[in-house]
């Protein structure tokens, strides 16, 4: 029994040494990394503090939401479907802003029949509407991307 404990200790030390090398930190710092709380729990605690509830209640709500979720349904739009829908909207000169601003229900008459059913689906499906909303052009996101790209490129040029 003592031998097994000793060998487990050695394995632990080896794992710790490898972690320290991989992360480029000391072995005592590497030991602390493992004792940090899981990311999901930290997120739940943050939400709990914001909502004035317990972390357990937040996690239970999340679990209930996942268990009761019907997403994706057979009618849900895939990212490819959305790309085609947006192309069809462009062909009929209907803007994404127009569709999103229309709120609920999305007026399906603004597109021809094959796409009208997709718009009908968007009326009642929040996850699909959220996916569509991420397709909206955003000046702020464009600027963020350009800044990110500039930093990356200048770093890459500096290293070449
Ligand atoms: Zn859907």
Boltz pocket constraint, residues with backbone or C-beta under 6 A from the ligand:
constraints:
  - pocket:
      binder: B
      contacts: [[A, 72], [A, 73], [A, 75], [A, 76], [A, 77], [A, 121], [A, 125], [A, 126], [A, 127], [A, 128]]
      max_distance: 6.0
